[in-house]
Amino acid sequence: MKNRLKNIHDLGQSIWLDFFDRQIMNSGKLKKLIEEDGVSGVTSNPSIFEKAIGSSADYDKDIAAISGQTNSNDDIFFDLAIKDIQRAADSFKPVYEQSKGEDGFVSLEVSPHLALDTEGTIKQARELWNAVDRKNVMIKIPGTAEGLPAIRKCTSEGININITLLFGLPRYRQVTDAYISGLEDRVEQNQPISQIASVASFFLSRIDVLIDPLLEEKGLGNLKGEVAIASAKKAYEIYKEVFTSERFKTLEAKGARRQRVLWASTSSKDPSFSDVKYVEALIGKETINTITIETLEAFRDHGQAQNSIEDGLDKANHVLAQLNENAIDINAITQRLEDQGIEKFNKAYDELLKAIEKKKIKTLT
């Protein structure tokens, strides 16, 4: 019987892993996931690195060595992260080459403390891009209002960008515009655009976590667990509209790649939902789903792969219309989720720096 995850790949969707540490590389598990399950990329974030560095001894020797050169915990972290990202990117290099630059990417995020700092984001994105020095790496920039000009500028400089912390449809349109504008800026500079790749990462299950209690209060329990999927289906509709437009076709003729949508936060948070709910509902061409090890294993065991992303668009429209009719402001909710997401990543990043400080002290005593 064919691997269920590879069935997803056959339908035009890439599966990236939303997990990363040294152990997965040292043990050969990452190599196995690439070869047997068709995993074709990895995303990292402050929470993932906080768990990796804080809960294992895998980084202790390096922390001790690097702390002899710098006292900055931020510098120590990025030194560790860059080495890991380079190694992971090299593991995915065959995927990148076989897919002709469409897949095989590893993502590294700028400091979450820069989420509302345009110039700081641009500066650090450049530094990380140059330090990692791999074609199949993406630098993650939050899709905040302040992140938009940074996305445009970095794209114009030829940096691959993974736009993270996206929740709302109006902001998604702005993100596509930032990417396309960046490509246009680059063309004006007579620079090539064919090697640039970008993804727009929608965080899904968190939408339902926040909105489902409101639905229950309004007597709309039948919509529970439906809003995030409806939003994603509408996002895919926007994706198709934007990237088949005359504006983009002009760039495509010069080698531009479409900025694919990526479904993130696709583990079911509500135990009453299927553990593969957000995977099964959003399979479609030119998309990516970044999933945890647990969700990957669940889908490998019992997931059903079929082209589902464009199914039920009428239902998606109805779900979102119901919110409007019942005075539930989805745009206010997605802004709240963005704010919470920044806060959560800031907290994880600060915990990560504390873990590094503890390990530094331990090596000195």
Summary of the structure (lengths in Angstrom):
residues: 365
radius of gyration: 20.2
end to end distance: 55.3
largest distance: 64.1
contacts: 1262
relative contact order: 0.15
helix: 58%
strand: 11%
